[in-house]
């Protein structure tokens, strides 16, 4: 009996939460103001039939990724890209599936293409945030910092938080503040002033 190899990957609840964060990096941090800033720069667009079909492939691709079927997900995103290569979302979504499979270089290439297409502020913002995360993962802190600055200027609250976290002066000030607070809690008031 011949067993067929499955592309199905078991995904825990934690992994699903991470996947949601990857596909929607701004959702946990968005306020109504953030959403308005991002959406106020975009004109509503009527999609052509082939673009609607591409979006349909993308929706199925996201579902496949959430279900752990990464190879199938990548195939569906590729179909969407072939139908509408001018839409950045297909590249952005495929980049996330590639990253989940461990293909960081392929993911970076797709994110570069999504950013190059620049088909909408929120789509580009998401791609820039995701590229920043991958650059940081690869140890390219300078490139990550540039991307976080770019995404922050487009209204990403997550990127703004990362800029603060990556600022070495802010980290030093936070450390010094924690030391003062700990001394105050311990009753060493004279030492902390």
N, C-alpha and C positions, 0 to 999 in steps of 0.2 A: 504494500500500500504506500502510495506516494503522498507525503505531507506537503501541503502548500505553505510557503512562508508568508506570514501575515505582517503587514506594516503597522499593526495595531500596537500601541504603547499604553500601558496602564498609567493613568494620571491620578495622583492623589488630590484631595481637596485643596491642599496647599499649592500644588502645581497648577490646579485650575485657577486659583486666586492669582498666582504669578502670571499665568497665561492671560487672564483678564487684564492684569496691570500692563502687560506687554502690548496687547492689542489696543488697550485704552489707557495709556499712561497718565492721562490727566484726570480721569474720573475720580479717583479717591481724593484729589486735592482741589477739584474745581469748586468755585463758588459761583453764584449766579453772575457776578461781575466778570469772572474769568471767561465764562461761556459767552457772554455778550461781547466781550472784547474780541474773542476769536471769531465769532460769527458775524460781527458787524462789518468786517472787511470783505465778506464774500457775497457775491451776487447769487441769487437762486439760479440754478441752471436746469434747463430741460434736457434730459438725456436722450440721445438718439437710440433707436432700437438696439443697435449692436452694443451700445454702452450699457443699456439696461440689462441685456443678456450677460455682459461681462460682470456687472454688479451681482447678478444672480449666481454666477460661478463663485464670486468672492464670498457671498453669504454661505454657500455650501462648503466652501473651503474653510471658513472660520469654524463652522460646525464640526467638520471633520477633524480639525486641529484640536478643538475642545474635547472631542471624543477620543483623541489619542491616535488618530489615523494620519500621521504626518506625511507619509508618501502620497496618499490620496489628496490631502490638503494641498501639498505643493503642486500636484498635477492640476488641481482645480484653479489655483491661482495662476498657473502658467496658461491655462485655457483663457482666463480672464484677460491676461496680458496680451495674448495673441489676438483676441477680439478687439481690445481697446488699448493699444500700447501707449496712448497719450495720457491715460489716467494713472496718476501716481499711486492711488490706493492699492492697485494690484501688486505693484512692486513692494510697497510697504508691507502688505499682508504676507506676501511670499517670503520677505526677509525674516519675518517673525517665525514662520514655520521652519525656514532654513536654520535659524539660530537654535530653535528647539532641537533640531536634528544634530546640532554641533557644527554646522557649516558656517562659521563666523565670517569667513571671507566672502562667501556667496551672499550672506545677509548684508554685509557692508556694501557690496556692489549694487544690490537691489535698492538699498537705502539711498546710495549716491544717485541712482537713476530717479527715484521718487522725488528727491530734492531738486534735481536738475529740471524735472518736468514742471515743478512749481504750479500745480493746478488748483491750489486753494490754500489759504493760510493755515487752516487747522490740519489739513493733510500733511503739509510741509512741516508744520510745527511738530507733529507726532513723529515724522520720519527723522527730524533733526534730534529730538529727544532720544529716540531709540538708537540713533547712530552714536550719540554722546555716551550712552550707556555701554555700547559695545566697544567704543574707543577706550573708555575707562577700564573695561574688563581686560583689554589687550595691553594696558599700561600706557596708553597714549593720553596722559592727563592734559597735555597742552591742547590737543585736538578736541578732547571731551569738554574742556573749559570753553573753547571757542563755540562749540555746538550748543552748550548750555546757555551761553550768552545770547546766541542767535534765537534759541527757542524762548528764552525769557523775554526778549524784545518783541516776540510774537504773542506774548500773553500767557505762556505756560507757567503756572504756579509751581509745578514740580521742578522745572528748570531753575526758577528763582530760588527755591529751597536748596537745590544742589549747589548753586553758586555760593550761597551762604556757607554750606557745609564744606565746600572745597576751598574757601578763603582761609589761608593759614593764619592771618591776623585774627579773624573771628574765632578760630579754634583756640588760639592762645588766650584771647580775652575770655572765652567761655571757661577754659581751664582755670584761669586766675579767679574768675567770679565764683566758681564752684569751691575753690580753696577758701575764699573769704567766707562764703556761706557756711561751709563745714566748721570753720573756726568759730563763727558766731554761734552755731548750734551747740558746739562743745563748751561754750562759755568763755572763750578766749577773745574777749572783746578788744582788749588793748592790742593784742597781736594782729588783729584783722584790720585795724584802722591805720 
